[in-house]
Amino acid sequence: MTDWRKSSHSGSYPETCVECAALAPAPNAVVGIRDSTDPRGPRLALTPDAWRALLVRLKGEM
């Protein structure tokens, strides 16, 4: 079973939550991202480098 983690910034806004999880271990690591309100819905699969780049970009816009 995959251990999905919800953003600590979700707080009182559950309708805008995202979750992430390690979907595959190194050396072929994959980070998954999904909408917490639709856990069976579509997911993004990113490399660790792409995940870090996304976080840097998001932090810069907030």
Buried (B, 14 or more C-beta within 10 A) or exposed (E): EEEBEEEEEBEEEEEEBBBBBBBEEEEEBBBBBBBBEEEEEEBBEBEEEEBEEBEEEEEEEE
